[in-house]
Amino acid sequence: MVDTIDTTASAIAASANLVKMIRQKFNYTVEDLAIACGLTVDELNGIEMGENAEPGKLHRIAHSVGLPDDIAGAAH
């Protein structure tokens, strides 16, 4: 199995934003995802811009859309 953390770190380094891609895949607006995961719109915007992507926040995002926790660990 490919190490998802290394793979995602490479994607982020290449300006890909996994959180934004996941949100769009689920057809969520930032506001929708904020309600679903309990974070603020400002927090989500910051994460999508590559700021403050704390593991706990990423786990909340993944859980809110039904993704496994290891996906959340890959996003930072």
C-alpha positions in Angstrom: 0.0 0.0 0.0 1.3 3.4 -0.9 1.9 5.7 2.0 -1.0 8.0 1.8 0.7 10.7 3.9 3.6 10.9 1.6 1.4 10.8 -1.5 -0.8 13.6 -0.2 2.1 15.7 1.0 3.4 15.6 -2.5 0.0 16.6 -3.9 -0.2 19.5 -1.5 3.3 20.6 -2.4 2.1 20.6 -6.0 -0.7 23.0 -5.0 -3.4 20.4 -5.0 -5.8 20.8 -2.1 -7.2 17.5 -1.0 -9.8 19.1 1.4 -11.2 21.3 -1.3 -11.3 18.4 -3.8 -13.1 16.2 -1.3 -15.6 19.0 -0.5 -16.3 19.6 -4.2 -16.6 15.9 -4.8 -19.4 15.7 -2.3 -21.0 18.9 -3.8 -20.6 20.7 -0.5 -20.2 24.5 -0.2 -17.8 25.7 2.4 -20.8 26.6 4.5 -22.3 23.1 4.1 -19.1 21.5 5.2 -18.7 23.9 8.1 -22.1 22.8 9.4 -21.4 19.1 8.8 -18.0 19.1 10.6 -18.5 21.8 13.2 -15.7 24.0 12.0 -16.1 27.6 11.0 -16.1 28.9 7.5 -13.0 30.8 8.3 -11.3 27.7 9.6 -12.2 25.7 6.4 -11.1 28.5 4.1 -7.8 28.6 5.9 -7.4 24.8 5.6 -8.2 25.0 1.9 -5.5 27.7 1.6 -3.0 25.4 3.2 -3.1 27.1 6.7 -3.7 25.5 10.0 -4.5 22.0 8.8 -4.4 20.4 12.2 -4.9 16.6 12.3 -8.0 16.9 14.5 -9.7 19.3 12.1 -8.9 17.0 9.2 -10.3 14.0 11.0 -13.5 16.0 11.7 -13.8 16.9 8.0 -13.2 13.3 6.9 -15.7 11.9 9.4 -18.4 14.4 8.4 -18.4 13.1 4.8 -18.0 9.5 5.7 -14.4 9.0 4.7 -12.0 6.8 6.7 -9.7 8.5 9.2 -6.6 7.6 7.3 -7.7 9.9 4.5 -7.7 12.8 7.0 -4.1 12.0 8.1 -3.1 12.2 4.5 -4.3 15.7 4.0 -1.7 17.3 6.1 
